[in-house]
């Protein structure tokens, strides 16, 4: 089989272009994309499916850092006569061992939830896995937000 110089050069150019084409990048979560949420729109159901996932904490005075949501837990609450029904829950985050942050309101972002600001405070201290931080939420639940079984109890 004879191969002309022109055919060889065209084939070589195509092979070179294919070899130099950029490889697809791995799927990296985009922590700044998505919607911005108001804290009043956050509830336990927002966070529960995302336990054991990373949340990006943005700081103005230092680089951003990733915190793992370790726990999303409903807190005890009681309905009292004349007092609005409250939803109370807590979030427990774990941050890296070498990077401690003080209590403050920080902007968080998550690739599926979006961006929001919450107040967190250091708790428990640290262990070999990192420092722990907690966010507590208490919000009035409207009658339309109550579960059907809850409406019957009230």
N, CA, C and O atoms as a GROMACS GRO file, in nm:
protein
  616
    1UNK      N    1   0.085  -0.117   0.000
    1UNK     CA    2   0.000   0.000   0.000
    1UNK      C    3   0.088   0.122   0.000
    1UNK      O    4   0.173   0.141   0.087
    2UNK      N    5   0.066   0.205  -0.101
    2UNK     CA    6   0.143   0.328  -0.112
    2UNK      C    7   0.068   0.441  -0.044
    2UNK      O    8  -0.054   0.453  -0.054
    3UNK      N    9   0.146   0.524   0.027
    3UNK     CA   10   0.090   0.637   0.099
    3UNK      C   11   0.158   0.762   0.049
    3UNK      O   12   0.280   0.775   0.058
    4UNK      N   13   0.078   0.854  -0.006
    4UNK     CA   14   0.138   0.977  -0.057
    4UNK      C   15   0.176   1.068   0.060
    4UNK      O   16   0.122   1.056   0.170
    5UNK      N   17   0.265   1.156   0.033
    5UNK     CA   18   0.310   1.251   0.135
    5UNK      C   19   0.194   1.339   0.181
    5UNK      O   20   0.184   1.366   0.300
    6UNK      N   21   0.108   1.384   0.094
    6UNK     CA   22  -0.006   1.470   0.127
    6UNK      C   23  -0.104   1.398   0.220
    6UNK      O   24  -0.152   1.457   0.317
    7UNK      N   25  -0.134   1.271   0.192
    7UNK     CA   26  -0.225   1.195   0.276
    7UNK      C   27  -0.162   1.172   0.413
    7UNK      O   28  -0.229   1.181   0.516
    8UNK      N   29  -0.032   1.143   0.414
    8UNK     CA   30   0.038   1.122   0.541
    8UNK      C   31   0.033   1.249   0.627
    8UNK      O   32   0.007   1.241   0.747
    9UNK      N   33   0.058   1.364   0.567
    9UNK     CA   34   0.059   1.490   0.642
    9UNK      C   35  -0.080   1.525   0.694
    9UNK      O   36  -0.094   1.571   0.807
   10UNK      N   37  -0.185   1.502   0.612
   10UNK     CA   38  -0.321   1.528   0.659
   10UNK      C   39  -0.358   1.438   0.776
   10UNK      O   40  -0.416   1.483   0.875
   11UNK      N   41  -0.325   1.312   0.765
   11UNK     CA   42  -0.353   1.216   0.873
   11UNK      C   43  -0.275   1.249   0.999
   11UNK      O   44  -0.327   1.238   1.110
   12UNK      N   45  -0.149   1.290   0.982
   12UNK     CA   46  -0.066   1.327   1.098
   12UNK      C   47  -0.121   1.451   1.167
   12UNK      O   48  -0.120   1.460   1.290
   13UNK      N   49  -0.167   1.547   1.089
   13UNK     CA   50  -0.223   1.670   1.147
   13UNK      C   51  -0.349   1.639   1.227
   13UNK      O   52  -0.369   1.694   1.336
   14UNK      N   53  -0.433   1.553   1.174
   14UNK     CA   54  -0.556   1.516   1.245
   14UNK      C   55  -0.523   1.442   1.375
   14UNK      O   56  -0.585   1.466   1.478
   15UNK      N   57  -0.425   1.352   1.369
   15UNK     CA   58  -0.385   1.278   1.489
   15UNK      C   59  -0.325   1.373   1.593
   15UNK      O   60  -0.352   1.359   1.712
   16UNK      N   61  -0.246   1.469   1.549
   16UNK     CA   62  -0.187   1.566   1.640
   16UNK      C   63  -0.295   1.653   1.706
   16UNK      O   64  -0.288   1.681   1.825
   17UNK      N   65  -0.393   1.695   1.628
   17UNK     CA   66  -0.503   1.777   1.684
   17UNK      C   67  -0.581   1.698   1.789
   17UNK      O   68  -0.617   1.751   1.894
   18UNK      N   69  -0.606   1.572   1.760
   18UNK     CA   70  -0.679   1.488   1.856
   18UNK      C   71  -0.597   1.469   1.984
   18UNK      O   72  -0.653   1.469   2.093
   19UNK      N   73  -0.468   1.453   1.970
   19UNK     CA   74  -0.382   1.432   2.087
   19UNK      C   75  -0.372   1.558   2.172
   19UNK      O   76  -0.359   1.549   2.294
   20UNK      N   77  -0.379   1.674   2.111
   20UNK     CA   78  -0.366   1.800   2.184
   20UNK      C   79  -0.499   1.855   2.235
   20UNK      O   80  -0.500   1.954   2.308
   21UNK      N   81  -0.608   1.793   2.197
   21UNK     CA   82  -0.739   1.841   2.242
   21UNK      C   83  -0.747   1.831   2.394
   21UNK      O   84  -0.698   1.735   2.453
   22UNK      N   85  -0.808   1.930   2.459
   22UNK     CA   86  -0.815   1.927   2.606
   22UNK      C   87  -0.901   1.810   2.654
   22UNK      O   88  -1.003   1.776   2.594
   23UNK      N   89  -0.856   1.751   2.761
   23UNK     CA   90  -0.931   1.642   2.822
   23UNK      C   91  -1.048   1.699   2.899
   23UNK      O   92  -1.037   1.809   2.953
   24UNK      N   93  -1.160   1.628   2.907
   24UNK     CA   94  -1.272   1.679   2.987
   24UNK      C   95  -1.233   1.685   3.133
   24UNK      O   96  -1.168   1.595   3.186
   25UNK      N   97  -1.272   1.794   3.199
   25UNK     CA   98  -1.241   1.811   3.341
   25UNK      C   99  -1.333   1.724   3.425
   25UNK      O  100  -1.449   1.703   3.389
   26UNK      N  101  -1.283   1.674   3.538
   26UNK     CA  102  -1.372   1.597   3.626
   26UNK      C  103  -1.479   1.689   3.684
   26UNK      O  104  -1.461   1.810   3.692
   27UNK      N  105  -1.589   1.630   3.722
   27UNK     CA  106  -1.700   1.707   3.779
   27UNK      C  107  -1.659   1.760   3.915
   27UNK      O  108  -1.645   1.684   4.011
   28UNK      N  109  -1.639   1.890   3.925
   28UNK     CA  110  -1.603   1.955   4.051
   28UNK      C  111  -1.721   2.040   4.093
   28UNK      O  112  -1.771   2.120   4.014
   29UNK      N  113  -1.768   2.024   4.217
   29UNK     CA  114  -1.884   2.104   4.259
   29UNK      C  115  -1.853   2.252   4.249
   29UNK      O  116  -1.746   2.297   4.289
   30UNK      N  117  -1.946   2.326   4.198
   30UNK     CA  118  -1.932   2.470   4.190
   30UNK      C  119  -2.003   2.531   4.310
   30UNK      O  120  -2.126   2.535   4.315
   31UNK      N  121  -1.925   2.577   4.406
   31UNK     CA  122  -1.982   2.625   4.531
   31UNK      C  123  -2.038   2.766   4.521
   31UNK      O  124  -2.109   2.808   4.612
   32UNK      N  125  -2.008   2.840   4.417
   32UNK     CA  126  -2.059   2.976   4.404
   32UNK      C  127  -2.179   2.986   4.312
   32UNK      O  128  -2.242   3.091   4.302
   33UNK      N  129  -2.212   2.878   4.243
   33UNK     CA  130  -2.326   2.881   4.153
   33UNK      C  131  -2.453   2.847   4.230
   33UNK      O  132  -2.446   2.792   4.340
   34UNK      N  133  -2.565   2.880   4.173
   34UNK     CA  134  -2.692   2.844   4.236
   34UNK      C  135  -2.761   2.966   4.292
   34UNK      O  136  -2.722   3.080   4.267
   35UNK      N  137  -2.864   2.938   4.365
   35UNK     CA  138  -2.949   3.045   4.416
   35UNK      C  139  -2.900   3.093   4.552
   35UNK      O  140  -2.832   3.020   4.624
   36UNK      N  141  -2.937   3.217   4.587
   36UNK     CA  142  -2.907   3.272   4.717
   36UNK      C  143  -3.034   3.262   4.801
   36UNK      O  144  -3.141   3.308   4.760
   37UNK      N  145  -3.022   3.200   4.918
   37UNK     CA  146  -3.137   3.176   5.004
   37UNK      C  147  -3.136   3.269   5.124
   37UNK      O  148  -3.030   3.306   5.174
   38UNK      N  149  -3.254   3.306   5.168
   38UNK     CA  150  -3.270   3.381   5.291
   38UNK      C  151  -3.275   3.281   5.406
   38UNK      O  152  -3.328   3.171   5.389
   39UNK      N  153  -3.220   3.316   5.520
   39UNK     CA  154  -3.216   3.223   5.633
   39UNK      C  155  -3.357   3.177   5.673
   39UNK      O  156  -3.373   3.066   5.723
   40UNK      N  157  -3.458   3.260   5.653
   40UNK     CA  158  -3.594   3.220   5.689
   40UNK      C  159  -3.647   3.108   5.601
   40UNK      O  160  -3.745   3.042   5.636
   41UNK      N  161  -3.583   3.086   5.486
   41UNK     CA  162  -3.625   2.980   5.395
   41UNK      C  163  -3.555   2.846   5.423
   41UNK      O  164  -3.583   2.746   5.358
   42UNK      N  165  -3.463   2.846   5.519
   42UNK     CA  166  -3.390   2.723   5.550
   42UNK      C  167  -3.464   2.644   5.657
   42UNK      O  168  -3.507   2.699   5.758
   43UNK      N  169  -3.478   2.514   5.634
   43UNK     CA  170  -3.539   2.428   5.734
   43UNK      C  171  -3.462   2.296   5.740
   43UNK      O  172  -3.368   2.274   5.663
   44UNK      N  173  -3.503   2.209   5.831
   44UNK     CA  174  -3.433   2.082   5.848
   44UNK      C  175  -3.434   2.002   5.719
   44UNK      O  176  -3.335   1.936   5.687
   45UNK      N  177  -3.543   2.006   5.645
   45UNK     CA  178  -3.552   1.930   5.519
   45UNK      C  179  -3.453   1.981   5.415
   45UNK      O  180  -3.414   1.906   5.325
   46UNK      N  181  -3.411   2.107   5.425
   46UNK     CA  182  -3.311   2.161   5.333
   46UNK      C  183  -3.178   2.089   5.351
   46UNK      O  184  -3.109   2.059   5.254
   47UNK      N  185  -3.142   2.061   5.477
   47UNK     CA  186  -3.010   2.009   5.508
   47UNK      C  187  -3.002   1.857   5.524
   47UNK      O  188  -2.898   1.799   5.494
   48UNK      N  189  -3.107   1.793   5.568
   48UNK     CA  190  -3.103   1.649   5.598
   48UNK      C  191  -3.046   1.562   5.486
   48UNK      O  192  -2.967   1.473   5.515
   49UNK      N  193  -3.082   1.585   5.360
   49UNK     CA  194  -3.027   1.499   5.255
   49UNK      C  195  -2.878   1.523   5.228
   49UNK      O  196  -2.815   1.447   5.154
   50UNK      N  197  -2.821   1.628   5.288
   50UNK     CA  198  -2.683   1.665   5.258
   50UNK      C  199  -2.585   1.638   5.372
   50UNK      O  200  -2.474   1.691   5.373
   51UNK      N  201  -2.627   1.555   5.469
   51UNK     CA  202  -2.534   1.514   5.574
   51UNK      C  203  -2.422   1.434   5.507
   51UNK      O  204  -2.446   1.356   5.416
   52UNK      N  205  -2.302   1.456   5.553
   52UNK     CA  206  -2.179   1.394   5.500
   52UNK      C  207  -2.137   1.452   5.366
   52UNK      O  208  -2.064   1.387   5.290
   53UNK      N  209  -2.183   1.574   5.335
   53UNK     CA  210  -2.136   1.644   5.216
   53UNK      C  211  -2.064   1.771   5.259
   53UNK      O  212  -2.076   1.814   5.374
   54UNK      N  213  -1.990   1.830   5.167
   54UNK     CA  214  -1.911   1.950   5.198
   54UNK      C  215  -1.988   2.077   5.167
   54UNK      O  216  -2.059   2.088   5.067
   55UNK      N  217  -1.970   2.174   5.256
   55UNK     CA  218  -2.023   2.308   5.240
   55UNK      C  219  -1.902   2.401   5.239
   55UNK      O  220  -1.810   2.384   5.319
   56UNK      N  221  -1.901   2.498   5.150
   56UNK     CA  222  -1.792   2.593   5.144
   56UNK      C  223  -1.826   2.713   5.231
   56UNK      O  224  -1.932   2.773   5.215
   57UNK      N  225  -1.737   2.747   5.323
   57UNK     CA  226  -1.752   2.864   5.410
   57UNK      C  227  -1.662   2.972   5.353
   57UNK      O  228  -1.542   2.952   5.335
   58UNK      N  229  -1.721   3.089   5.324
   58UNK     CA  230  -1.648   3.199   5.264
   58UNK      C  231  -1.613   3.301   5.373
   58UNK      O  232  -1.699   3.342   5.451
   59UNK      N  233  -1.486   3.341   5.377
   59UNK     CA  234  -1.439   3.439   5.474
   59UNK      C  235  -1.376   3.556   5.401
   59UNK      O  236  -1.309   3.538   5.299
   60UNK      N  237  -1.398   3.675   5.452
   60UNK     CA  238  -1.337   3.792   5.389
   60UNK      C  239  -1.190   3.806   5.426
   60UNK      O  240  -1.110   3.857   5.348
   61UNK      N  241  -1.154   3.761   5.547
   61UNK     CA  242  -1.018   3.782   5.595
   61UNK      C  243  -0.923   3.667   5.565
   61UNK      O  244  -0.804   3.678   5.592
   62UNK      N  245  -0.973   3.557   5.512
   62UNK     CA  246  -0.890   3.439   5.485
   62UNK      C  247  -0.951   3.360   5.371
   62UNK      O  248  -1.065   3.384   5.331
   63UNK      N  249  -0.875   3.265   5.318
   63UNK     CA  250  -0.931   3.182   5.210
   63UNK      C  251  -1.054   3.103   5.256
   63UNK      O  252  -1.071   3.075   5.374
   64UNK      N  253  -1.136   3.068   5.160
   64UNK     CA  254  -1.253   2.985   5.189
   64UNK      C  255  -1.207   2.849   5.241
   64UNK      O  256  -1.095   2.806   5.215
   65UNK      N  257  -1.296   2.784   5.314
   65UNK     CA  258  -1.263   2.649   5.363
   65UNK      C  259  -1.387   2.562   5.353
   65UNK      O  260  -1.500   2.612   5.352
   66UNK      N  261  -1.365   2.433   5.346
   66UNK     CA  262  -1.476   2.338   5.337
   66UNK      C  263  -1.505   2.280   5.474
   66UNK      O  264  -1.415   2.239   5.547
   67UNK      N  265  -1.635   2.275   5.507
   67UNK     CA  266  -1.682   2.211   5.629
   67UNK      C  267  -1.773   2.096   5.589
   67UNK      O  268  -1.854   2.109   5.496
   68UNK      N  269  -1.761   1.985   5.659
   68UNK     CA  270  -1.849   1.872   5.634
   68UNK      C  271  -1.969   1.881   5.727
   68UNK      O  272  -1.953   1.901   5.848
   69UNK      N  273  -2.089   1.866   5.673
   69UNK     CA  274  -2.208   1.860   5.756
   69UNK      C  275  -2.213   1.721   5.818
   69UNK      O  276  -2.237   1.622   5.748
   70UNK      N  277  -2.190   1.714   5.948
   70UNK     CA  278  -2.182   1.586   6.020
   70UNK      C  279  -2.320   1.542   6.066
   70UNK      O  280  -2.350   1.423   6.071
   71UNK      N  281  -2.405   1.640   6.102
   71UNK     CA  282  -2.535   1.605   6.159
   71UNK      C  283  -2.635   1.717   6.135
   71UNK      O  284  -2.600   1.835   6.144
   72UNK      N  285  -2.757   1.679   6.103
   72UNK     CA  286  -2.871   1.772   6.095
   72UNK      C  287  -2.979   1.710   6.182
   72UNK      O  288  -3.035   1.605   6.148
   73UNK      N  289  -3.008   1.775   6.295
   73UNK     CA  290  -3.093   1.710   6.395
   73UNK      C  291  -3.206   1.802   6.442
   73UNK      O  292  -3.185   1.920   6.470
   74UNK      N  293  -3.325   1.744   6.448
   74UNK     CA  294  -3.439   1.818   6.503
   74UNK      C  295  -3.420   1.830   6.654
   74UNK      O  296  -3.376   1.735   6.719
   75UNK      N  297  -3.452   1.945   6.707
   75UNK     CA  298  -3.440   1.968   6.851
   75UNK      C  299  -3.578   1.952   6.915
   75UNK      O  300  -3.680   1.963   6.847
   76UNK      N  301  -3.580   1.928   7.043
   76UNK     CA  302  -3.708   1.915   7.113
   76UNK      C  303  -3.778   2.050   7.122
   76UNK      O  304  -3.714   2.152   7.147
   77UNK      N  305  -3.907   2.049   7.103
   77UNK     CA  306  -3.987   2.169   7.121
   77UNK      C  307  -4.128   2.128   7.157
   77UNK      O  308  -4.172   2.018   7.124
   78UNK      N  309  -4.198   2.217   7.224
   78UNK     CA  310  -4.336   2.189   7.266
   78UNK      C  311  -4.428   2.300   7.222
   78UNK      O  312  -4.390   2.418   7.216
   79UNK      N  313  -4.548   2.260   7.190
   79UNK     CA  314  -4.650   2.359   7.159
   79UNK      C  315  -4.713   2.402   7.291
   79UNK      O  316  -4.760   2.319   7.368
   80UNK      N  317  -4.714   2.532   7.316
   80UNK     CA  318  -4.774   2.585   7.438
   80UNK      C  319  -4.888   2.677   7.399
   80UNK      O  320  -4.881   2.744   7.297
   81UNK      N  321  -4.992   2.681   7.480
   81UNK     CA  322  -5.106   2.769   7.448
   81UNK      C  323  -5.059   2.914   7.433
   81UNK      O  324  -4.986   2.966   7.517
   82UNK      N  325  -5.102   2.977   7.326
   82UNK     CA  326  -5.069   3.117   7.303
   82UNK      C  327  -4.930   3.140   7.245
   82UNK      O  328  -4.894   3.255   7.218
   83UNK      N  329  -4.852   3.036   7.225
   83UNK     CA  330  -4.717   3.050   7.171
   83UNK      C  331  -4.715   2.987   7.031
   83UNK      O  332  -4.763   2.875   7.014
   84UNK      N  333  -4.662   3.056   6.934
   84UNK     CA  334  -4.659   2.999   6.799
   84UNK      C  335  -4.578   2.869   6.796
   84UNK      O  336  -4.483   2.853   6.873
   85UNK      N  337  -4.615   2.779   6.707
   85UNK     CA  338  -4.541   2.654   6.689
   85UNK      C  339  -4.404   2.688   6.629
   85UNK      O  340  -4.394   2.767   6.536
   86UNK      N  341  -4.300   2.628   6.684
   86UNK     CA  342  -4.164   2.656   6.640
   86UNK      C  343  -4.101   2.530   6.581
   86UNK      O  344  -4.121   2.419   6.631
   87UNK      N  345  -4.025   2.549   6.475
   87UNK     CA  346  -3.938   2.443   6.425
   87UNK      C  347  -3.799   2.477   6.476
   87UNK      O  348  -3.748   2.586   6.450
   88UNK      N  349  -3.737   2.385   6.546
   88UNK     CA  350  -3.602   2.407   6.596
   88UNK      C  351  -3.516   2.290   6.551
   88UNK      O  352  -3.555   2.174   6.562
   89UNK      N  353  -3.397   2.322   6.501
   89UNK     CA  354  -3.304   2.218   6.460
   89UNK      C  355  -3.162   2.270   6.469
   89UNK      O  356  -3.139   2.391   6.479
   90UNK      N  357  -3.067   2.177   6.466
   90UNK     CA  358  -2.927   2.217   6.472
   90UNK      C  359  -2.849   2.148   6.362
   90UNK      O  360  -2.884   2.039   6.316
   91UNK      N  361  -2.743   2.213   6.322
   91UNK     CA  362  -2.649   2.158   6.224
   91UNK      C  363  -2.513   2.149   6.290
   91UNK      O  364  -2.470   2.244   6.357
   92UNK      N  365  -2.445   2.038   6.273
   92UNK     CA  366  -2.311   2.020   6.327
   92UNK      C  367  -2.216   2.002   6.209
   92UNK      O  368  -2.231   1.909   6.130
   93UNK      N  369  -2.118   2.091   6.200
   93UNK     CA  370  -2.018   2.088   6.094
   93UNK      C  371  -1.883   2.050   6.152
   93UNK      O  372  -1.854   2.077   6.268
   94UNK      N  373  -1.800   1.988   6.069
   94UNK     CA  374  -1.661   1.960   6.108
   94UNK      C  375  -1.569   2.027   6.006
   94UNK      O  376  -1.584   2.010   5.885
   95UNK      N  377  -1.473   2.104   6.059
   95UNK     CA  378  -1.376   2.171   5.974
   95UNK      C  379  -1.239   2.110   5.992
   95UNK      O  380  -1.219   2.026   6.079
   96UNK      N  381  -1.143   2.152   5.911
   96UNK     CA  382  -1.009   2.095   5.918
   96UNK      C  383  -0.939   2.125   6.050
   96UNK      O  384  -0.966   2.226   6.115
   97UNK      N  385  -0.848   2.037   6.089
   97UNK     CA  386  -0.776   2.050   6.215
   97UNK      C  387  -0.693   2.179   6.220
   97UNK      O  388  -0.692   2.247   6.322
   98UNK      N  389  -0.626   2.213   6.115
   98UNK     CA  390  -0.533   2.325   6.118
   98UNK      C  391  -0.593   2.462   6.096
   98UNK      O  392  -0.518   2.560   6.092
   99UNK      N  393  -0.723   2.474   6.080
   99UNK     CA  394  -0.784   2.603   6.046
   99UNK      C  395  -0.907   2.627   6.132
   99UNK      O  396  -1.016   2.578   6.101
  100UNK      N  397  -0.890   2.702   6.241
  100UNK     CA  398  -0.996   2.730   6.338
  100UNK      C  399  -1.064   2.861   6.302
  100UNK      O  400  -0.998   2.957   6.263
  101UNK      N  401  -1.198   2.866   6.316
  101UNK     CA  402  -1.270   2.990   6.293
  101UNK      C  403  -1.351   3.025   6.417
  101UNK      O  404  -1.396   2.937   6.491
  102UNK      N  405  -1.369   3.154   6.440
  102UNK     CA  406  -1.444   3.199   6.557
  102UNK      C  407  -1.592   3.209   6.524
  102UNK      O  408  -1.632   3.204   6.408
  103UNK      N  409  -1.674   3.222   6.630
  103UNK     CA  410  -1.818   3.234   6.605
  103UNK      C  411  -1.845   3.363   6.530
  103UNK      O  412  -1.789   3.469   6.559
  104UNK      N  413  -1.934   3.350   6.433
  104UNK     CA  414  -1.966   3.466   6.350
  104UNK      C  415  -2.072   3.423   6.248
  104UNK      O  416  -2.106   3.305   6.239
  105UNK      N  417  -2.122   3.519   6.174
  105UNK     CA  418  -2.210   3.488   6.062
  105UNK      C  419  -2.123   3.478   5.938
  105UNK      O  420  -2.047   3.569   5.905
  106UNK      N  421  -2.134   3.364   5.869
  106UNK     CA  422  -2.054   3.338   5.751
  106UNK      C  423  -2.144   3.305   5.633
  106UNK      O  424  -2.256   3.255   5.649
  107UNK      N  425  -2.094   3.334   5.516
  107UNK     CA  426  -2.164   3.292   5.394
  107UNK      C  427  -2.121   3.149   5.364
  107UNK      O  428  -2.002   3.118   5.359
  108UNK      N  429  -2.219   3.063   5.343
  108UNK     CA  430  -2.196   2.924   5.306
  108UNK      C  431  -2.249   2.903   5.165
  108UNK      O  432  -2.338   2.975   5.120
  109UNK      N  433  -2.193   2.806   5.097
  109UNK     CA  434  -2.251   2.765   4.969
  109UNK      C  435  -2.239   2.615   4.955
  109UNK      O  436  -2.147   2.552   5.007
  110UNK      N  437  -2.334   2.560   4.884
  110UNK     CA  438  -2.342   2.416   4.858
  110UNK      C  439  -2.389   2.400   4.714
  110UNK      O  440  -2.479   2.472   4.672
  111UNK      N  441  -2.330   2.308   4.638
  111UNK     CA  442  -2.366   2.298   4.497
  111UNK      C  443  -2.513   2.267   4.470
  111UNK      O  444  -2.564   2.303   4.364
  112UNK      N  445  -2.582   2.202   4.562
  112UNK     CA  446  -2.723   2.168   4.540
  112UNK      C  447  -2.819   2.263   4.611
  112UNK      O  448  -2.930   2.286   4.562
  113UNK      N  449  -2.778   2.317   4.725
  113UNK     CA  450  -2.867   2.405   4.802
  113UNK      C  451  -2.860   2.548   4.752
  113UNK      O  452  -2.963   2.613   4.734
  114UNK      N  453  -2.739   2.598   4.731
  114UNK     CA  454  -2.719   2.736   4.692
  114UNK      C  455  -2.634   2.808   4.797
  114UNK      O  456  -2.557   2.745   4.869
  115UNK      N  457  -2.649   2.940   4.804
  115UNK     CA  458  -2.570   3.024   4.894
  115UNK      C  459  -2.662   3.083   5.000
  115UNK      O  460  -2.775   3.122   4.972
  116UNK      N  461  -2.611   3.088   5.124
  116UNK     CA  462  -2.688   3.141   5.236
  116UNK      C  463  -2.591   3.183   5.344
  116UNK      O  464  -2.475   3.140   5.345
  117UNK      N  465  -2.636   3.268   5.436
  117UNK     CA  466  -2.554   3.312   5.548
  117UNK      C  467  -2.616   3.261   5.677
  117UNK      O  468  -2.736   3.274   5.699
  118UNK      N  469  -2.532   3.202   5.764
  118UNK     CA  470  -2.578   3.154   5.895
  118UNK      C  471  -2.472   3.184   6.001
  118UNK      O  472  -2.354   3.199   5.971
  119UNK      N  473  -2.519   3.191   6.124
  119UNK     CA  474  -2.432   3.213   6.240
  119UNK      C  475  -2.389   3.075   6.292
  119UNK      O  476  -2.473   2.990   6.319
  120UNK      N  477  -2.258   3.055   6.305
  120UNK     CA  478  -2.207   2.931   6.363
  120UNK      C  479  -2.116   2.964   6.481
  120UNK      O  480  -2.058   3.072   6.489
  121UNK      N  481  -2.106   2.868   6.571
  121UNK     CA  482  -2.020   2.884   6.687
  121UNK      C  483  -1.940   2.756   6.710
  121UNK      O  484  -1.992   2.646   6.688
  122UNK      N  485  -1.816   2.768   6.755
  122UNK     CA  486  -1.738   2.648   6.785
  122UNK      C  487  -1.799   2.572   6.902
  122UNK      O  488  -1.844   2.633   6.999
  123UNK      N  489  -1.801   2.440   6.893
  123UNK     CA  490  -1.853   2.355   7.000
  123UNK      C  491  -1.760   2.234   7.014
  123UNK      O  492  -1.680   2.205   6.925
  124UNK      N  493  -1.772   2.164   7.124
  124UNK     CA  494  -1.703   2.038   7.150
  124UNK      C  495  -1.552   2.052   7.153
  124UNK      O  496  -1.486   1.978   7.226
  125UNK      N  497  -1.494   2.143   7.076
  125UNK     CA  498  -1.349   2.150   7.064
  125UNK      C  499  -1.307   2.080   6.938
  125UNK      O  500  -1.366   2.102   6.832
  126UNK      N  501  -1.205   1.996   6.948
  126UNK     CA  502  -1.156   1.927   6.829
  126UNK      C  503  -1.118   1.784   6.864
  126UNK      O  504  -1.103   1.748   6.981
  127UNK      N  505  -1.104   1.706   6.762
  127UNK     CA  506  -1.050   1.572   6.775
  127UNK      C  507  -0.953   1.551   6.659
  127UNK      O  508  -0.914   1.648   6.594
  128UNK      N  509  -0.914   1.429   6.634
  128UNK     CA  510  -0.819   1.402   6.526
  128UNK      C  511  -0.875   1.439   6.390
  128UNK      O  512  -0.800   1.461   6.295
  129UNK      N  513  -1.008   1.447   6.379
  129UNK     CA  514  -1.071   1.473   6.251
  129UNK      C  515  -1.094   1.621   6.224
  129UNK      O  516  -1.113   1.659   6.108
  130UNK      N  517  -1.095   1.706   6.326
  130UNK     CA  518  -1.114   1.848   6.302
  130UNK      C  519  -1.183   1.920   6.414
  130UNK      O  520  -1.210   1.864   6.520
  131UNK      N  521  -1.213   2.049   6.389
  131UNK     CA  522  -1.288   2.133   6.481
  131UNK      C  523  -1.436   2.122   6.447
  131UNK      O  524  -1.473   2.100   6.332
  132UNK      N  525  -1.522   2.138   6.548
  132UNK     CA  526  -1.666   2.125   6.528
  132UNK      C  527  -1.734   2.260   6.551
  132UNK      O  528  -1.696   2.336   6.640
  133UNK      N  529  -1.835   2.287   6.468
  133UNK     CA  530  -1.909   2.411   6.472
  133UNK      C  531  -2.058   2.379   6.463
  133UNK      O  532  -2.098   2.284   6.397
  134UNK      N  533  -2.140   2.461   6.532
  134UNK     CA  534  -2.283   2.434   6.535
  134UNK      C  535  -2.361   2.559   6.494
  134UNK      O  536  -2.323   2.672   6.525
  135UNK      N  537  -2.470   2.534   6.423
  135UNK     CA  538  -2.567   2.639   6.391
  135UNK      C  539  -2.700   2.594   6.448
  135UNK      O  540  -2.742   2.480   6.427
  136UNK      N  541  -2.768   2.682   6.521
  136UNK     CA  542  -2.899   2.652   6.580
  136UNK      C  543  -3.004   2.737   6.509
  136UNK      O  544  -2.982   2.855   6.482
  137UNK      N  545  -3.117   2.676   6.480
  137UNK     CA  546  -3.227   2.744   6.411
  137UNK      C  547  -3.354   2.731   6.493
  137UNK      O  548  -3.384   2.624   6.546
  138UNK      N  549  -3.428   2.838   6.503
  138UNK     CA  550  -3.563   2.839   6.560
  138UNK      C  551  -3.645   2.931   6.472
  138UNK      O  552  -3.613   3.048   6.454
  139UNK      N  553  -3.750   2.875   6.419
  139UNK     CA  554  -3.834   2.960   6.334
  139UNK      C  555  -3.980   2.925   6.355
  139UNK      O  556  -4.016   2.810   6.380
  140UNK      N  557  -4.064   3.026   6.345
  140UNK     CA  558  -4.208   3.005   6.360
  140UNK      C  559  -4.259   2.929   6.238
  140UNK      O  560  -4.226   2.962   6.124
  141UNK      N  561  -4.338   2.828   6.264
  141UNK     CA  562  -4.396   2.747   6.157
  141UNK      C  563  -4.540   2.792   6.136
  141UNK      O  564  -4.618   2.798   6.231
  142UNK      N  565  -4.573   2.823   6.014
  142UNK     CA  566  -4.711   2.864   5.985
  142UNK      C  567  -4.801   2.741   5.979
  142UNK      O  568  -4.753   2.629   5.963
  143UNK      N  569  -4.929   2.762   5.993
  143UNK     CA  570  -5.026   2.653   5.991
  143UNK      C  571  -5.017   2.573   5.862
  143UNK      O  572  -5.036   2.451   5.864
  144UNK      N  573  -4.989   2.639   5.750
  144UNK     CA  574  -4.981   2.568   5.622
  144UNK      C  575  -4.857   2.481   5.611
  144UNK      O  576  -4.855   2.387   5.532
  145UNK      N  577  -4.752   2.509   5.691
  145UNK     CA  578  -4.630   2.430   5.687
  145UNK      C  579  -4.636   2.306   5.775
  145UNK      O  580  -4.554   2.215   5.761
  146UNK      N  581  -4.733   2.301   5.866
  146UNK     CA  582  -4.742   2.187   5.957
  146UNK      C  583  -4.782   2.061   5.882
  146UNK      O  584  -4.861   2.066   5.788
  147UNK      N  585  -4.727   1.948   5.926
  147UNK     CA  586  -4.763   1.819   5.870
  147UNK      C  587  -4.909   1.789   5.907
  147UNK      O  588  -4.957   1.838   6.010
  148UNK      N  589  -4.980   1.710   5.827
  148UNK     CA  590  -5.122   1.680   5.859
  148UNK      C  591  -5.140   1.621   5.998
  148UNK      O  592  -5.235   1.657   6.068
  149UNK      N  593  -5.050   1.531   6.041
  149UNK     CA  594  -5.067   1.472   6.175
  149UNK      C  595  -5.044   1.574   6.285
  149UNK      O  596  -5.099   1.561   6.394
  150UNK      N  597  -4.962   1.677   6.257
  150UNK     CA  598  -4.938   1.782   6.356
  150UNK      C  599  -5.060   1.873   6.367
  150UNK      O  600  -5.093   1.918   6.476
  151UNK      N  601  -5.126   1.900   6.256
  151UNK     CA  602  -5.244   1.989   6.258
  151UNK      C  603  -5.353   1.932   6.346
  151UNK      O  604  -5.425   2.007   6.412
  152UNK      N  605  -5.366   1.800   6.348
  152UNK     CA  606  -5.471   1.738   6.430
  152UNK      C  607  -5.439   1.746   6.578
  152UNK      O  608  -5.530   1.752   6.660
  153UNK      N  609  -5.312   1.747   6.613
  153UNK     CA  610  -5.272   1.750   6.754
  153UNK      C  611  -5.294   1.887   6.813
  153UNK      O  612  -5.331   1.898   6.930
  154UNK      N  613  -5.274   1.991   6.735
  154UNK     CA  614  -5.282   2.127   6.788
  154UNK      C  615  -5.425   2.168   6.818
  154UNK      O  616  -5.449   2.280   6.863
   0.00000   0.00000   0.00000
